[in-house]
Amino acid sequence: MIKVGDLVIKNTGGNKMKVVSIEDNKAECAWITESFNQGIFCVDELLPLTDYNTLFKDQKRDDKIRSILSS
């Protein structure tokens, strides 16, 4: 469950963002690249940063196992 103040990332990847507000299943997020950015995203499009890192590690491990087994 995502809440205000969480660090999140879109489930398709992208920049780390901080949740500023949530209303009606929409999260307003802010992030910094070369400049300050804000956007509104459906909560279903977002993952807590900790979950994203775990998902990425699991996928990388699975890819390595598949590579070893197909050799």
C-alpha positions as CSV (number, residue, x, y, z in Angstrom):
1,M,0.0,0.0,0.0
2,I,1.5,3.3,-1.1
3,K,1.2,6.3,1.2
4,V,2.2,9.9,1.3
5,G,5.9,10.3,1.8
6,D,6.9,6.9,0.2
7,L,9.6,6.7,-2.4
8,V,8.1,5.0,-5.5
9,I,8.9,4.1,-9.1
10,K,6.6,3.4,-12.0
11,N,6.2,-0.3,-12.5
12,T,7.7,0.2,-16.0
13,G,10.8,1.9,-14.6
14,G,11.9,5.5,-14.6
15,N,12.9,8.0,-11.9
16,K,12.6,7.6,-8.2
17,M,9.7,9.8,-7.0
18,K,8.3,10.9,-3.7
19,V,4.5,10.7,-3.1
20,V,3.3,14.2,-2.2
21,S,-0.5,13.4,-2.0
22,I,-3.0,10.7,-2.8
23,E,-6.6,11.3,-3.8
24,D,-9.1,9.0,-5.6
25,N,-6.5,6.4,-6.4
26,K,-4.2,9.0,-8.0
27,A,-0.8,9.9,-6.5
28,E,0.8,13.2,-7.0
29,C,4.6,12.6,-7.2
30,A,7.6,14.8,-7.3
31,W,11.1,14.0,-8.6
32,I,14.3,15.8,-9.6
33,T,16.3,15.3,-12.7
34,E,18.0,18.4,-14.2
35,S,15.0,20.2,-12.8
36,F,12.1,19.8,-10.4
37,N,9.2,17.7,-11.8
38,Q,5.7,16.8,-10.7
39,G,3.1,14.4,-12.1
40,I,0.0,12.5,-11.2
41,F,-0.1,8.8,-11.7
42,C,-2.6,6.0,-11.0
43,V,-1.6,4.3,-7.8
44,D,-1.7,0.9,-9.6
45,E,1.1,2.2,-11.9
46,L,3.5,2.6,-8.9
47,L,5.6,0.3,-6.8
48,P,7.3,1.2,-3.5
49,L,11.0,1.5,-4.3
50,T,11.9,-1.4,-2.0
51,D,9.5,-3.7,-3.9
52,Y,10.9,-2.6,-7.2
53,N,14.5,-3.3,-6.1
54,T,13.5,-6.8,-4.9
55,L,11.5,-7.5,-8.2
56,F,14.6,-6.4,-10.2
57,K,16.9,-8.7,-8.3
58,D,14.5,-11.7,-8.6
59,Q,14.2,-11.1,-12.4
60,K,18.0,-10.9,-12.8
61,R,18.4,-14.1,-10.8
62,D,15.8,-15.9,-12.9
63,D,17.4,-14.7,-16.2
64,K,20.8,-16.0,-15.0
65,I,19.2,-19.4,-14.1
66,R,17.5,-19.7,-17.5
67,S,20.9,-18.8,-19.2
68,I,22.7,-21.5,-17.3
69,L,20.0,-24.2,-17.9
70,S,19.9,-23.4,-21.7
71,S,23.6,-23.8,-22.1
